Structure formats: structure tokens, C-alpha cells
Amino acid sequence: MDDTCVNTLQVVLRRCRQWEQILQMYEAAWNKDSDAEEFGISVFLTAVHCKDFVKAQQVASKLYQKHKKSQYLLWVVAAILLQVRAGAPPKLLDLASMFLQKAPLDLASLKGKVPFNRGQLYLFFLHLGTLQLQQKQAEALQLLEDCQSLLKLPSDVSALRVQLLWEAGRRKEAVCEAREQLVANPGSWAHAQDYARMVFDCEGAQAGRLVDVDPVESMEEVDARRTEDEVQNALLLFRHFQQVKEQSVATGGGSGVNRVAFLGELELRRCALAMSGPDEANHTEELLKVLSAFIQHFSGRAHCFFDLKPHLSCLSAADALPLLSAAGQGREAVVLTARLRRAFRPAHLPEDASQRSAAEVLEARRLIESWQELGGAAGGPEALLQLAVVAFIEADRWSCNKATDRQHLLDAIALAHMGLAQQPLAFGFKVLLLLLYKALDLPQLMMKLFSTMDIKNIQDEALQDSLFEALCTPEPQPEPTPSFSPQPEPTPSPVQPEPPSSPIRPAEETNFEELFEILRAGFDPPSKPSEPSEPEQALKRSDCASPEDKDKANLSATVHSPPSTRPAKRPRSDGVQALVPAWGEYDGPPPPDKVADAYRLLNLSLSSSRKEVQKRFRHLARGCHPDKAKGDQRVRATRMFRQLQDAKGLILSWLDQRAAPQLEESDDSFCFDTDDEFDEDALRQIELGD
């Protein structure tokens, strides 16, 4: 069993989003080689990814019984906890407690200051999670007090204590703990948000009677005016923190206390509006006042609109009209006003589709003019150009003749290319171009553009799904032109022989043993042209030959030609290439996550040259060459040597691709000028994790 074959299949199936097939593949490999511990680990991780927690528990149990490693015992407990969280009977928690008795926490060694121990920390969370699911919050709180030294941040200890108190039903204590946490760290939005949401569930809270209060200058006054209503107490605390003066406000700096205090009051107002009932108009008016004050204070910062987004959803377009004039003047204020117009734009547009399309075109021109006034190509805000692209897309959406004319989309593409040429690192333009190419059914341009997007997050998965959907969509076949002339009756066509079946079966009938053999040996190569036979050579020497003679020569050549024979060994890459779908030529760089793993394996920095890469490979290869390994270590050495070879080849390919432009100008490309091509050297370097 060659793990290179398994890894190759895993890459192909993962790109095709066939996680169930990956699970079956690793199970087949593990069943064939039960001593291969890495195959069992892969089965467990894939089962967790597929949310098959029962299978994950079974696999972890087999690994523990065979290898007797404590980590597999903890995997069993983790799989049981995941099952209970997914709806399994709580009786399984007794089994988890029994397993955890074999891996107890050493509480005696946790007194005082102890060095960070990741293994003990994970074990603590397993014990704590089991107690939480068993509704034993008192024991969980005691365990938290005994293991405080494992958590190096006091805020983590306080957050866990708040959660456990809330789950235990001691809500008053939980709110007091959350308040102390916010007072200790007033610049934390997470603490402010939790505190603002918790106060409405306390006893004595009067959400529908949130009374406005005057600014509070000191904490002593806040404590003196404290009442039994925790909602009013929270409003007093946030009003006090709003008086804190920030430093370097013009440059967007400061401690964040002032901004978090405004956001905390906005969260209070939003929750009160949701519970208001008949007093909805009064709460809406108070919410608008706080929103206007927030815009006046922070309209000059880029994050202002994104801070307001959760609260804008509570307003109608008529309610939001006063906010459009509250931003004032300035670069970021103009961007904020444009974003607010876009957020509430559909309510102001006419109902007629053609008029909506014309209004969106006018909005796009207005945004472009604002961009030019603020610097244009010399440094205008990229957000205005992106909003203009969105306006053109909306104009195409409401266009009456978009079935035959996609001019608005072409304008959007040209505008996005112009913005990307001026700011090559602007990620928003790339996303817009990717979606525009998909709307125009241009999967090859999507592939080239996606290869330049160095991302590793949830956006990467979403864009990969969009790209995969575009590549899998069959091209529309042209409809036959109707003809009114009389057509002759079709003659029956001769029966065509069925094409030979592909060596790869459909996904539901995949035989992984057969695929392993294909990857090892490769497929049959195309037969080489045989030497011409004697009758054929005679016809070639003849200047003129009748059709009958040519037919005889062809028949004789067919009879005398030797059959094609399969070679004894074939490179593994032939089999790999046959598994890749025929998506056309793709010369993009390797995936950034694979390149990051290759750099990590060779222990190289991202600025290493080709010479340094080859030197590092030779140094590491000497230590793990299979010819120098002992008999029992030769398989492991061979595997490591192959991994080093693959890593070196991947890095060198990456360096070659980065030295070449990624988008070439062609007939089907929307790069209208060579200056609009992507400059790969100017893109960001990939970042390696810990």
C-alpha cells in the first residue's frame, strides 16, 4: 500500500468535494494495511469532518486498543461529546466519564505558577465539557477554580466562570461577573456585547422602559446611581465610558473605550427595540439618536459602516434618511454616505425595471465622479469604485434586454480591472471579477484569477464552490435553426460500437483497490505507429495507385501490424493525470496551502531563492536517503525522501509561476490593455501559521 497513491486520490476527491468517497478510500486502505497508524488517523479525522461521530468513536477505540496511546483515548471521549451535542442520548456521558477516569488531571501539580502545558489544557477542557453536558455546573466551577493556572489569560477564566454561572441558573451572579469583566477591560467589544445581552434576562429588568440618562463623569457616581434594574445600570456604565477621551482619533488610534461604549449602548437599544411592543416608535427614535451620535464621532474611520450594519437592519428606509446627512465631509465620510445609500437604495428606486436600471447607471457615474474628486488614480478610495461596479451589476440585473446585451457587465469588468491595475492588492476587485466571469460563463478566466488569490479562510471555500460549479456546468448547445423546406427522411445510421469503458467507475461504484493499481502502473499508453508493411511500402513508392490497391494495402497493413503491448512499469503521474477532470490547460500556481506545507517541511523562509531551496533539499536528503537507512527503517526513509522531493518540486514550481504573469491577454479576455494584467510579484506573500 503506497500512501502517495492515497494522498493523490485524497487531493482529487477533496477538490471535487467528495468527502464520503475520501472516507471510503481511507477505510479501504486501512483494512488492507491495519498496521498503518496514519491511515487510521485519516479515517478518524475524515469521519469527524463528515459528522459521522459514531464511526469516529469506533475508529478511535480501535486505534487505542492496537497502539495503547493516551491521545486515542481522548479522541474517544471527544467523539462521545460530539455525539451528545448532536442529539445522542445523555447516557453516553457515563461512558465518557469512565474513560476520563483513566486520564485524570494532576491537580497537585497545578498549584502556583506552572509552565504552559497544551496537553493538560486539552484534557481540562474535556473534563469541563463532560461536566457541563452532565449538568454538573457546581463541579465544573470547582474544577475551574482548581485549574486556573492552566489558563494564562485572566479574561478566559472570567469568561468561563460567566458561562458556567449562567448555565447553572445563577444569572444575577453571572451578570455581576460580566460587569466586573467589562470594567476591568472596557475596550473589549466581546465583553460589552455579552453584558448588554445578559442584562435583559435578569430578574427585575424592565426592557420596555429604557429611560434616557445624563452623562456620568465617574465610576463613583455610577455605583451611587445603581438600582435593581440591570438594564438601566448597563446604560449608566456605557454612558460613563462614552466620556473617555481617546488619543489619536484623527488617525484611527486610541484605546477603543469610547467606541465600544457607543456600540454597547447601541446593542442595548437594539435589544430594547426587539422587546418594545407598543413603544416601538420611541425606541426607534432613541436608536436613531445614538446612531447619529456614533456617525458624528466615527465617520472618519473606515470601520464605521461595518459597526453600524447590525443595527441598520432594525430601521426602514424612511427612518434612515437622517443618517445620510450626519456623516459630514471628508474622505471616509463620503465612503460612509455612499455605503448607506447602497444599504437603503432598493426602497428609493422606482418600480419600473428600465427606470431602475437607468437609476443604477446614474449612481455608478456619481460614485466615479466622487472617486475622481478624492484623488482618482492618484489614491482615490477603492470602496467607491467597488460600489460603482456593484451599481453596474444592479443595472444589468434590471436591464430589459440583458438576454442579448450585457453592456453593463462589460462596463463593470472594465471598471474592476482599472481598479485592480491601480491597487493590485485590493481583494474586493478580485472577488467581483470572479463573480462577473461566472455570470458571463468564462470558467477559464475564473481559474486564472483564482490562482492569484492567496487566501485560506471560509471565503476560499465559498469561492472554490463557485468556481467548481462554473466548471461543472455543461456548455449550452446551440439550438437547431428551424427550416421550412422539406427534409428527406433520415436514413438509419449504422450501429456504432460502444466506446471502451473508462478505467474509473462512477463515484458510487468506485473500487479503490483498482484505483491504487492504476496510480501505481499508469494507463495504457497510446500505441506507437508501426512500421509500414511491404504492400503499403509498395504503394508509397508508386506515384499513382488505384483505390482498390489502396484498400488492399490498408487491409494488409492492419493484419501485419503488431499488437500494442503494455509496458512493465509506467510513471505514477500518468495515472494521476487520468484522474484529473478534463478542464483544459491550467498553468496556475500550486495551491498556497500546499506551498506553505512544503516551505514548512524544508524549514525555509518565504524569501529563499532557488539555490537555497536546492541546497536545503540536498542537506536533508542525505540524512534520510533510503540507501543509507537500515532494513527496518527503509520504508519510512523512502517515504520521507519522496516527501522532500515533492516539497522541493512544489516550491520550485511556485517560484517559476510567481516569476511569470498570471493573466495573459487573449481574444476571450477582458484585459483591454496590457497594463491591466495582474502583477503577481506585487501580491502578498503567503503567511505560514504556527
RAFENRA-V112142 format. One record per helix or strand of 3 or more residues. SS is the DSSP state (@ for helix, = for strand). FROM is the first residue (numbers start at 0). LEN is the number of residues. If there is no record, write none. Layout:
SS|FROM|LEN / SS|FROM|LEN
//
This chain:
@|2|13 / @|18|14 / @|36|13 / @|52|15 / @|69|16 / @|91|9 / @|106|4 / @|117|16 / @|136|10 / @|147|3 / @|153|14 / @|170|14 / @|188|13 / @|206|3 / @|218|6 / @|229|12 / @|256|18 / @|276|22 / @|303|9 / @|320|4 / @|330|13 / @|352|21 / @|375|3 / @|381|16 / @|406|16 / @|426|13 / @|442|8 / @|457|15 / @|506|3 / @|511|10 / @|533|8 / @|546|14 / @|571|8 / @|591|11 / @|609|14 / @|625|3 / @|630|29 / @|673|3 / @|679|3
//
